[in-house]
Amino acid sequence: MDFEAFSKNFYNAKYTFNPTDKTAKEDLDNFISESLLKIRWYKNNRYPHIIPTIYKYIAFYILYNYGLNPAIKALLHTLVEIQNQEYFNDLGYAELYNTDEETFSKKVIIKKNTRYYRATSSTI
C-alpha cells in the first residue's frame, strides 16, 4: 500500500482515549497489590529473572489502562524511562539511569519531575 492510501486511515487527534476518565484509587491499589503477590510467588519459587519483567508490565499496564492524575502519570513515565534507558537515550532524552555504572542521575530526575509538577500543579 502506498503512503497516500495508508495516510488516509489516520486522523488528527490529541488523544485516542478520553483523558478525563479517572480511575478510582482502590482499583489502582488492587492492581498493584495483586501484581506484588505475583512477584512474591516468583521470588519464593526461585524465578527471580521474571521479576524485572513484571515491574515493567505494571508500569506499562497502568499507563495504558487507567486514567491517572498528571503527577502519578509523570512518575510512572519516569519509571518507564529508567527501565528502558537505552531506548530513551536513542530518542535524545536526558539520561536518568546509567546502566553501565548502575547509578541514577538524581539531579536530572528531580529537575524533570519538579519542572513537570510546577507546570501542572494548578490542574492537580
HELIX and SHEET records of a PDB file:
HELIX    1   1 PHE A    3  SER A    7  1                                   5    
HELIX    2   2 LYS A   25  ASN A   44  1                                  20    
HELIX    3   3 PRO A   48  ILE A   50  5                                   3    
HELIX    4   4 ILE A   51  ASN A   65  1                                  15    
HELIX    5   5 PRO A   70  GLN A   83  1                                  14    
HELIX    6   6 GLN A   85  ASP A   90  1                                   6    
HELIX    7   7 LYS A  106  THR A  120  1                                  15    
SHEET    1   A 2 TYR A  97  ASN A  98  0                                        
SHEET    2   A 2 THR A 103  PHE A 104 -1                                        
END                                                                             
